[in-house]
Amino acid sequence: MMFKKISFILILFVCLTFNTNYAATYTRAVIESCSGCSLNRLPDVKKFIFQDLPDYNNVEFKHIAGARPELVLYDNDLEIERLELSKLTRDECNDLLVTKGFKRNVNTRDEI
């Protein structure tokens, strides 16, 4: 009986150790929101969605009538995390995507 308890504690310790070191990776993200309505009251988030979002790889906008803006993070087709954006500034929205591992395309133009 004592051996089972020690084994259980050892297995639990190993599982907890690996879980704390695990960094979630996301294959894609979707911003779900209405395109007007409540978004008109959130000018920073609206600018983020319509001006900054197209510059990110594997991130798309999904229009849902009446929905508050949320960032939905996926690993393949499995939803991993859902985050509310309505209290964030435009810079915080951009920082959030970068911290979640999404890269922003930097468009370099040759000036003539």
N, CA, C and O atoms as a GROMACS GRO file, in nm:
protein
  448
    1MET      N    1   0.082  -0.119   0.000
    1MET     CA    2   0.000   0.000   0.000
    1MET      C    3   0.086   0.125   0.000
    1MET      O    4   0.056   0.222  -0.070
    2MET      N    5   0.194   0.125   0.078
    2MET     CA    6   0.284   0.240   0.085
    2MET      C    7   0.351   0.262  -0.050
    2MET      O    8   0.373   0.377  -0.090
    3PHE      N    9   0.384   0.154  -0.121
    3PHE     CA   10   0.447   0.165  -0.252
    3PHE      C   11   0.354   0.235  -0.352
    3PHE      O   12   0.401   0.314  -0.434
    4LYS      N   13   0.224   0.206  -0.345
    4LYS     CA   14   0.127   0.271  -0.434
    4LYS      C   15   0.120   0.421  -0.407
    4LYS      O   16   0.113   0.500  -0.502
    5LYS      N   17   0.123   0.462  -0.281
    5LYS     CA   18   0.120   0.604  -0.247
    5LYS      C   19   0.245   0.675  -0.300
    5LYS      O   20   0.236   0.784  -0.356
    6ILE      N   21   0.360   0.614  -0.281
    6ILE     CA   22   0.485   0.674  -0.328
    6ILE      C   23   0.484   0.683  -0.480
    6ILE      O   24   0.527   0.783  -0.536
    7SER      N   25   0.436   0.580  -0.546
    7SER     CA   26   0.428   0.581  -0.693
    7SER      C   27   0.335   0.691  -0.741
    7SER      O   28   0.366   0.763  -0.835
    8PHE      N   29   0.220   0.703  -0.674
    8PHE     CA   30   0.124   0.806  -0.712
    8PHE      C   31   0.184   0.945  -0.695
    8PHE      O   32   0.168   1.030  -0.782
    9ILE      N   33   0.251   0.969  -0.584
    9ILE     CA   34   0.313   1.099  -0.558
    9ILE      C   35   0.422   1.128  -0.661
    9ILE      O   36   0.432   1.240  -0.710
   10LEU      N   37   0.500   1.029  -0.694
   10LEU     CA   38   0.606   1.046  -0.794
   10LEU      C   39   0.547   1.078  -0.931
   10LEU      O   40   0.597   1.167  -1.000
   11ILE      N   41   0.443   1.009  -0.970
   11ILE     CA   42   0.378   1.034  -1.099
   11ILE      C   43   0.316   1.174  -1.100
   11ILE      O   44   0.328   1.246  -1.199
   12LEU      N   45   0.250   1.212  -0.992
   12LEU     CA   46   0.192   1.345  -0.982
   12LEU      C   47   0.299   1.452  -0.991
   12LEU      O   48   0.281   1.552  -1.061
   13PHE      N   49   0.411   1.433  -0.923
   13PHE     CA   50   0.521   1.529  -0.929
   13PHE      C   51   0.574   1.544  -1.070
   13PHE      O   52   0.597   1.657  -1.116
   14VAL      N   53   0.593   1.435  -1.141
   14VAL     CA   54   0.643   1.440  -1.278
   14VAL      C   55   0.543   1.512  -1.369
   14VAL      O   56   0.583   1.594  -1.451
   15CYS      N   57   0.416   1.482  -1.354
   15CYS     CA   58   0.313   1.548  -1.436
   15CYS      C   59   0.310   1.698  -1.411
   15CYS      O   60   0.304   1.776  -1.505
   16LEU      N   61   0.312   1.738  -1.286
   16LEU     CA   62   0.310   1.880  -1.254
   16LEU      C   63   0.435   1.952  -1.304
   16LEU      O   64   0.427   2.066  -1.349
   17THR      N   65   0.549   1.886  -1.296
   17THR     CA   66   0.673   1.945  -1.344
   17THR      C   67   0.666   1.970  -1.494
   17THR      O   68   0.705   2.078  -1.539
   18PHE      N   69   0.619   1.875  -1.570
   18PHE     CA   70   0.610   1.893  -1.714
   18PHE      C   71   0.504   1.995  -1.753
   18PHE      O   72   0.525   2.071  -1.847
   19ASN      N   73   0.392   1.999  -1.682
   19ASN     CA   74   0.287   2.095  -1.714
   19ASN      C   75   0.328   2.238  -1.689
   19ASN      O   76   0.287   2.327  -1.763
   20THR      N   77   0.408   2.266  -1.587
   20THR     CA   78   0.448   2.403  -1.560
   20THR      C   79   0.550   2.452  -1.662
   20THR      O   80   0.564   2.573  -1.683
   21ASN      N   81   0.620   2.361  -1.726
   21ASN     CA   82   0.717   2.401  -1.827
   21ASN      C   83   0.659   2.401  -1.967
   21ASN      O   84   0.727   2.439  -2.063
   22TYR      N   85   0.535   2.361  -1.980
   22TYR     CA   86   0.471   2.351  -2.110
   22TYR      C   87   0.426   2.488  -2.157
   22TYR      O   88   0.354   2.559  -2.087
   23ALA      N   89   0.470   2.525  -2.276
   23ALA     CA   90   0.426   2.652  -2.336
   23ALA      C   91   0.330   2.617  -2.449
   23ALA      O   92   0.364   2.544  -2.542
   24ALA      N   93   0.210   2.669  -2.439
   24ALA     CA   94   0.109   2.640  -2.540
   24ALA      C   95   0.151   2.697  -2.674
   24ALA      O   96   0.203   2.808  -2.682
   25THR      N   97   0.129   2.621  -2.778
   25THR     CA   98   0.154   2.670  -2.912
   25THR      C   99   0.022   2.671  -2.986
   25THR      O  100  -0.061   2.581  -2.970
   26TYR      N  101   0.004   2.772  -3.065
   26TYR     CA  102  -0.121   2.789  -3.138
   26TYR      C  103  -0.092   2.788  -3.286
   26TYR      O  104   0.004   2.850  -3.332
   27THR      N  105  -0.175   2.718  -3.361
   27THR     CA  106  -0.156   2.712  -3.506
   27THR      C  107  -0.231   2.823  -3.578
   27THR      O  108  -0.194   2.862  -3.689
   28ARG      N  109  -0.337   2.873  -3.516
   28ARG     CA  110  -0.413   2.981  -3.579
   28ARG      C  111  -0.495   3.052  -3.472
   28ARG      O  112  -0.514   3.003  -3.361
   29ALA      N  113  -0.544   3.171  -3.512
   29ALA     CA  114  -0.628   3.249  -3.422
   29ALA      C  115  -0.739   3.312  -3.502
   29ALA      O  116  -0.725   3.340  -3.621
   30VAL      N  117  -0.851   3.334  -3.435
   30VAL     CA  118  -0.966   3.398  -3.497
   30VAL      C  119  -1.014   3.507  -3.402
   30VAL      O  120  -1.031   3.484  -3.282
   31ILE      N  121  -1.036   3.626  -3.457
   31ILE     CA  122  -1.100   3.731  -3.380
   31ILE      C  123  -1.248   3.726  -3.417
   31ILE      O  124  -1.285   3.746  -3.532
   32GLU      N  125  -1.332   3.699  -3.318
   32GLU     CA  126  -1.476   3.694  -3.339
   32GLU      C  127  -1.536   3.823  -3.284
   32GLU      O  128  -1.512   3.859  -3.169
   33SER      N  129  -1.616   3.891  -3.367
   33SER     CA  130  -1.678   4.016  -3.324
   33SER      C  131  -1.781   4.059  -3.425
   33SER      O  132  -1.783   4.013  -3.539
   34CYS      N  133  -1.868   4.150  -3.380
   34CYS     CA  134  -1.954   4.217  -3.476
   34CYS      C  135  -1.866   4.316  -3.552
   34CYS      O  136  -1.755   4.347  -3.507
   35SER      N  137  -1.911   4.364  -3.664
   35SER     CA  138  -1.827   4.459  -3.739
   35SER      C  139  -1.866   4.603  -3.710
   35SER      O  140  -1.800   4.694  -3.760
   36GLY      N  141  -1.968   4.626  -3.634
   36GLY     CA  142  -2.011   4.760  -3.596
   36GLY      C  143  -2.057   4.757  -3.453
   36GLY      O  144  -1.978   4.730  -3.363
   37CYS      N  145  -2.184   4.784  -3.430
   37CYS     CA  146  -2.249   4.773  -3.299
   37CYS      C  147  -2.157   4.808  -3.183
   37CYS      O  148  -2.115   4.923  -3.169
   38SER      N  149  -2.125   4.710  -3.100
   38SER     CA  150  -2.042   4.734  -2.982
   38SER      C  151  -1.900   4.772  -3.021
   38SER      O  152  -1.830   4.837  -2.943
   39LEU      N  153  -1.856   4.731  -3.138
   39LEU     CA  154  -1.721   4.762  -3.182
   39LEU      C  155  -1.703   4.912  -3.205
   39LEU      O  156  -1.593   4.965  -3.190
   40ASN      N  157  -1.812   4.982  -3.240
   40ASN     CA  158  -1.804   5.127  -3.258
   40ASN      C  159  -1.772   5.199  -3.126
   40ASN      O  160  -1.719   5.310  -3.128
   41ARG      N  161  -1.804   5.138  -3.014
   41ARG     CA  162  -1.774   5.196  -2.883
   41ARG      C  163  -1.632   5.161  -2.837
   41ARG      O  164  -1.590   5.205  -2.730
   42LEU      N  165  -1.560   5.084  -2.916
   42LEU     CA  166  -1.424   5.041  -2.882
   42LEU      C  167  -1.329   5.080  -2.997
   42LEU      O  168  -1.285   4.993  -3.071
   43PRO      N  169  -1.298   5.210  -3.012
   43PRO     CA  170  -1.221   5.254  -3.128
   43PRO      C  171  -1.083   5.189  -3.140
   43PRO      O  172  -1.037   5.164  -3.251
   44ASP      N  173  -1.015   5.163  -3.027
   44ASP     CA  174  -0.883   5.099  -3.035
   44ASP      C  175  -0.894   4.956  -3.089
   44ASP      O  176  -0.815   4.916  -3.174
   45VAL      N  177  -0.990   4.882  -3.039
   45VAL     CA  178  -1.007   4.743  -3.082
   45VAL      C  179  -1.052   4.740  -3.228
   45VAL      O  180  -1.010   4.653  -3.305
   46LYS      N  181  -1.136   4.834  -3.267
   46LYS     CA  182  -1.183   4.840  -3.406
   46LYS      C  183  -1.065   4.868  -3.500
   46LYS      O  184  -1.054   4.805  -3.605
   47LYS      N  185  -0.978   4.961  -3.464
   47LYS     CA  186  -0.860   4.990  -3.546
   47LYS      C  187  -0.768   4.868  -3.553
   47LYS      O  188  -0.714   4.836  -3.659
   48PHE      N  189  -0.751   4.800  -3.439
   48PHE     CA  190  -0.670   4.679  -3.437
   48PHE      C  191  -0.725   4.575  -3.536
   48PHE      O  192  -0.650   4.517  -3.614
   49ILE      N  193  -0.856   4.553  -3.530
   49ILE     CA  194  -0.917   4.450  -3.615
   49ILE      C  195  -0.906   4.486  -3.763
   49ILE      O  196  -0.868   4.402  -3.844
   50PHE      N  197  -0.941   4.609  -3.798
   50PHE     CA  198  -0.949   4.643  -3.940
   50PHE      C  199  -0.820   4.697  -4.000
   50PHE      O  200  -0.805   4.698  -4.123
   51GLN      N  201  -0.726   4.744  -3.917
   51GLN     CA  202  -0.602   4.798  -3.972
   51GLN      C  203  -0.481   4.708  -3.945
   51GLN      O  204  -0.395   4.693  -4.031
   52ASP      N  205  -0.474   4.650  -3.826
   52ASP     CA  206  -0.355   4.571  -3.790
   52ASP      C  207  -0.370   4.422  -3.818
   52ASP      O  208  -0.274   4.357  -3.861
   53LEU      N  209  -0.486   4.368  -3.794
   53LEU     CA  210  -0.508   4.224  -3.805
   53LEU      C  211  -0.469   4.165  -3.941
   53LEU      O  212  -0.414   4.055  -3.944
   54PRO      N  213  -0.494   4.233  -4.053
   54PRO     CA  214  -0.454   4.174  -4.182
   54PRO      C  215  -0.304   4.152  -4.197
   54PRO      O  216  -0.262   4.077  -4.285
   55ASP      N  217  -0.222   4.216  -4.112
   55ASP     CA  218  -0.077   4.200  -4.120
   55ASP      C  219  -0.024   4.075  -4.052
   55ASP      O  220   0.094   4.045  -4.062
   56TYR      N  221  -0.110   4.000  -3.982
   56TYR     CA  222  -0.067   3.882  -3.908
   56TYR      C  223  -0.088   3.755  -3.988
   56TYR      O  224  -0.188   3.740  -4.060
   57ASN      N  225   0.007   3.663  -3.974
   57ASN     CA  226  -0.007   3.531  -4.035
   57ASN      C  227  -0.096   3.443  -3.948
   57ASN      O  228  -0.086   3.446  -3.825
   58ASN      N  229  -0.181   3.365  -4.012
   58ASN     CA  230  -0.266   3.266  -3.945
   58ASN      C  231  -0.364   3.326  -3.845
   58ASN      O  232  -0.403   3.261  -3.748
   59VAL      N  233  -0.404   3.451  -3.869
   59VAL     CA  234  -0.504   3.516  -3.785
   59VAL      C  235  -0.610   3.574  -3.877
   59VAL      O  236  -0.578   3.641  -3.975
   60GLU      N  237  -0.736   3.548  -3.846
   60GLU     CA  238  -0.843   3.596  -3.932
   60GLU      C  239  -0.954   3.660  -3.849
   60GLU      O  240  -0.962   3.640  -3.728
   61PHE      N  241  -1.038   3.735  -3.916
   61PHE     CA  242  -1.153   3.799  -3.853
   61PHE      C  243  -1.278   3.723  -3.893
   61PHE      O  244  -1.297   3.691  -4.010
   62LYS      N  245  -1.364   3.695  -3.795
   62LYS     CA  246  -1.491   3.628  -3.822
   62LYS      C  247  -1.603   3.716  -3.769
   62LYS      O  248  -1.613   3.741  -3.649
   63HIS      N  249  -1.686   3.762  -3.860
   63HIS     CA  250  -1.799   3.847  -3.822
   63HIS      C  251  -1.909   3.762  -3.760
   63HIS      O  252  -1.956   3.665  -3.820
   64ILE      N  253  -1.949   3.801  -3.639
   64ILE     CA  254  -2.062   3.738  -3.572
   64ILE      C  255  -2.149   3.851  -3.521
   64ILE      O  256  -2.108   3.927  -3.433
   65ALA      N  257  -2.268   3.863  -3.575
   65ALA     CA  258  -2.358   3.973  -3.540
   65ALA      C  259  -2.380   3.980  -3.389
   65ALA      O  260  -2.418   3.882  -3.326
   66GLY      N  261  -2.357   4.099  -3.333
   66GLY     CA  262  -2.382   4.124  -3.192
   66GLY      C  263  -2.276   4.072  -3.096
   66GLY      O  264  -2.289   4.091  -2.975
   67ALA      N  265  -2.173   4.006  -3.146
   67ALA     CA  266  -2.071   3.946  -3.059
   67ALA      C  267  -1.972   4.051  -3.010
   67ALA      O  268  -1.932   4.140  -3.085
   68ARG      N  269  -1.931   4.039  -2.884
   68ARG     CA  270  -1.824   4.122  -2.831
   68ARG      C  271  -1.691   4.068  -2.883
   68ARG      O  272  -1.680   3.948  -2.907
   69PRO      N  273  -1.591   4.152  -2.901
   69PRO     CA  274  -1.464   4.105  -2.960
   69PRO      C  275  -1.388   4.009  -2.869
   69PRO      O  276  -1.359   4.040  -2.753
   70GLU      N  277  -1.356   3.892  -2.924
   70GLU     CA  278  -1.279   3.790  -2.853
   70GLU      C  279  -1.172   3.733  -2.944
   70GLU      O  280  -1.191   3.718  -3.064
   71LEU      N  281  -1.059   3.702  -2.884
   71LEU     CA  282  -0.951   3.631  -2.953
   71LEU      C  283  -0.967   3.484  -2.919
   71LEU      O  284  -0.966   3.446  -2.802
   72VAL      N  285  -0.982   3.400  -3.022
   72VAL     CA  286  -0.997   3.256  -3.002
   72VAL      C  287  -0.872   3.190  -3.058
   72VAL      O  288  -0.840   3.207  -3.176
   73LEU      N  289  -0.802   3.116  -2.973
   73LEU     CA  290  -0.676   3.052  -3.011
   73LEU      C  291  -0.696   2.902  -3.030
   73LEU      O  292  -0.761   2.836  -2.949
   74TYR      N  293  -0.640   2.851  -3.138
   74TYR     CA  294  -0.657   2.711  -3.176
   74TYR      C  295  -0.524   2.640  -3.192
   74TYR      O  296  -0.423   2.701  -3.228
   75ASP      N  297  -0.525   2.511  -3.163
   75ASP     CA  298  -0.418   2.420  -3.202
   75ASP      C  299  -0.484   2.327  -3.302
   75ASP      O  300  -0.560   2.238  -3.266
   76ASN      N  301  -0.453   2.349  -3.429
   76ASN     CA  302  -0.524   2.286  -3.539
   76ASN      C  303  -0.671   2.323  -3.529
   76ASN      O  304  -0.704   2.442  -3.536
   77ASP      N  305  -0.761   2.228  -3.513
   77ASP     CA  306  -0.903   2.261  -3.504
   77ASP      C  307  -0.956   2.258  -3.361
   77ASP      O  308  -1.077   2.270  -3.339
   78LEU      N  309  -0.868   2.244  -3.265
   78LEU     CA  310  -0.908   2.236  -3.125
   78LEU      C  311  -0.894   2.374  -3.059
   78LEU      O  312  -0.785   2.430  -3.054
   79GLU      N  313  -1.006   2.427  -3.009
   79GLU     CA  314  -1.002   2.555  -2.939
   79GLU      C  315  -0.930   2.538  -2.807
   79GLU      O  316  -0.965   2.452  -2.726
   80ILE      N  317  -0.827   2.620  -2.785
   80ILE     CA  318  -0.745   2.610  -2.664
   80ILE      C  319  -0.777   2.721  -2.565
   80ILE      O  320  -0.782   2.698  -2.444
   81GLU      N  321  -0.797   2.842  -2.616
   81GLU     CA  322  -0.813   2.956  -2.527
   81GLU      C  323  -0.902   3.061  -2.592
   81GLU      O  324  -0.903   3.075  -2.715
   82ARG      N  325  -0.976   3.134  -2.511
   82ARG     CA  326  -1.065   3.241  -2.559
   82ARG      C  327  -1.045   3.361  -2.468
   82ARG      O  328  -1.060   3.351  -2.346
   83LEU      N  329  -1.009   3.477  -2.528
   83LEU     CA  330  -0.977   3.597  -2.450
   83LEU      C  331  -1.059   3.716  -2.496
   83LEU      O  332  -1.071   3.742  -2.616
   84GLU      N  333  -1.115   3.789  -2.401
   84GLU     CA  334  -1.193   3.909  -2.427
   84GLU      C  335  -1.098   4.023  -2.465
   84GLU      O  336  -0.995   4.042  -2.401
   85LEU      N  337  -1.134   4.100  -2.569
   85LEU     CA  338  -1.049   4.210  -2.614
   85LEU      C  339  -1.106   4.348  -2.579
   85LEU      O  340  -1.035   4.448  -2.596
   86SER      N  341  -1.227   4.357  -2.532
   86SER     CA  342  -1.295   4.486  -2.518
   86SER      C  343  -1.228   4.582  -2.420
   86SER      O  344  -1.249   4.702  -2.430
   87LYS      N  345  -1.149   4.533  -2.327
   87LYS     CA  346  -1.084   4.622  -2.230
   87LYS      C  347  -0.939   4.654  -2.266
   87LYS      O  348  -0.868   4.718  -2.188
   88LEU      N  349  -0.896   4.610  -2.384
   88LEU     CA  350  -0.757   4.631  -2.425
   88LEU      C  351  -0.744   4.750  -2.519
   88LEU      O  352  -0.839   4.785  -2.590
   89THR      N  353  -0.628   4.809  -2.520
   89THR     CA  354  -0.596   4.914  -2.617
   89THR      C  355  -0.548   4.848  -2.745
   89THR      O  356  -0.528   4.726  -2.750
   90ARG      N  357  -0.531   4.926  -2.847
   90ARG     CA  358  -0.480   4.875  -2.974
   90ARG      C  359  -0.342   4.812  -2.956
   90ARG      O  360  -0.316   4.704  -3.008
   91ASP      N  361  -0.254   4.881  -2.884
   91ASP     CA  362  -0.120   4.827  -2.860
   91ASP      C  363  -0.125   4.698  -2.779
   91ASP      O  364  -0.049   4.605  -2.806
   92GLU      N  365  -0.213   4.692  -2.680
   92GLU     CA  366  -0.225   4.571  -2.600
   92GLU      C  367  -0.277   4.454  -2.682
   92GLU      O  368  -0.235   4.340  -2.661
   93CYS      N  369  -0.366   4.480  -2.776
   93CYS     CA  370  -0.416   4.374  -2.865
   93CYS      C  371  -0.301   4.320  -2.951
   93CYS      O  372  -0.286   4.198  -2.966
   94ASN      N  373  -0.220   4.411  -3.007
   94ASN     CA  374  -0.105   4.368  -3.086
   94ASN      C  375  -0.005   4.290  -3.001
   94ASN      O  376   0.046   4.187  -3.044
   95ASP      N  377   0.023   4.340  -2.881
   95ASP     CA  378   0.116   4.271  -2.792
   95ASP      C  379   0.065   4.132  -2.755
   95ASP      O  380   0.143   4.037  -2.744
   96LEU      N  381  -0.065   4.121  -2.735
   96LEU     CA  382  -0.125   3.992  -2.700
   96LEU      C  383  -0.100   3.889  -2.811
   96LEU      O  384  -0.059   3.777  -2.784
   97LEU      N  385  -0.125   3.928  -2.935
   97LEU     CA  386  -0.101   3.835  -3.046
   97LEU      C  387   0.046   3.794  -3.054
   97LEU      O  388   0.076   3.677  -3.077
   98VAL      N  389   0.136   3.890  -3.035
   98VAL     CA  390   0.279   3.860  -3.042
   98VAL      C  391   0.319   3.766  -2.928
   98VAL      O  392   0.395   3.672  -2.950
   99THR      N  393   0.269   3.791  -2.807
   99THR     CA  394   0.305   3.703  -2.695
   99THR      C  395   0.248   3.563  -2.712
   99THR      O  396   0.299   3.467  -2.654
  100LYS      N  397   0.141   3.550  -2.790
  100LYS     CA  398   0.084   3.419  -2.817
  100LYS      C  399   0.153   3.349  -2.934
  100LYS      O  400   0.116   3.238  -2.972
  101GLY      N  401   0.255   3.415  -2.990
  101GLY     CA  402   0.338   3.350  -3.092
  101GLY      C  403   0.306   3.384  -3.236
  101GLY      O  404   0.359   3.320  -3.327
  102PHE      N  405   0.222   3.482  -3.260
  102PHE     CA  406   0.187   3.518  -3.397
  102PHE      C  407   0.278   3.629  -3.447
  102PHE      O  408   0.310   3.723  -3.374
  103LYS      N  409   0.320   3.615  -3.570
  103LYS     CA  410   0.414   3.709  -3.629
  103LYS      C  411   0.340   3.808  -3.717
  103LYS      O  412   0.249   3.774  -3.792
  104ARG      N  413   0.384   3.932  -3.706
  104ARG     CA  414   0.326   4.039  -3.787
  104ARG      C  415   0.415   4.061  -3.908
  104ARG      O  416   0.537   4.076  -3.894
  105ASN      N  417   0.355   4.062  -4.026
  105ASN     CA  418   0.430   4.088  -4.148
  105ASN      C  419   0.474   4.233  -4.149
  105ASN      O  420   0.395   4.323  -4.122
  106VAL      N  421   0.599   4.255  -4.181
  106VAL     CA  422   0.649   4.391  -4.195
  106VAL      C  423   0.659   4.418  -4.343
  106VAL      O  424   0.741   4.360  -4.414
  107ASN      N  425   0.574   4.508  -4.389
  107ASN     CA  426   0.575   4.544  -4.531
  107ASN      C  427   0.680   4.651  -4.554
  107ASN      O  428   0.672   4.761  -4.501
  108THR      N  429   0.778   4.617  -4.634
  108THR     CA  430   0.879   4.716  -4.671
  108THR      C  431   0.855   4.756  -4.814
  108THR      O  432   0.845   4.673  -4.903
  109ARG      N  433   0.845   4.884  -4.834
  109ARG     CA  434   0.820   4.937  -4.968
  109ARG      C  435   0.941   5.015  -5.013
  109ARG      O  436   1.001   5.090  -4.936
  110ASP      N  437   0.974   4.999  -5.137
  110ASP     CA  438   1.080   5.081  -5.196
  110ASP      C  439   1.023   5.216  -5.231
  110ASP      O  440   0.926   5.225  -5.306
  111GLU      N  441   1.082   5.318  -5.178
  111GLU     CA  442   1.034   5.451  -5.210
  111GLU      C  443   1.101   5.500  -5.337
  111GLU      O  444   1.222   5.484  -5.356
  112ILE      N  445   1.021   5.559  -5.423
  112ILE     CA  446   1.074   5.608  -5.551
  112ILE      C  447   1.090   5.758  -5.545
  112ILE      O  448   1.134   5.818  -5.643
   0.00000   0.00000   0.00000
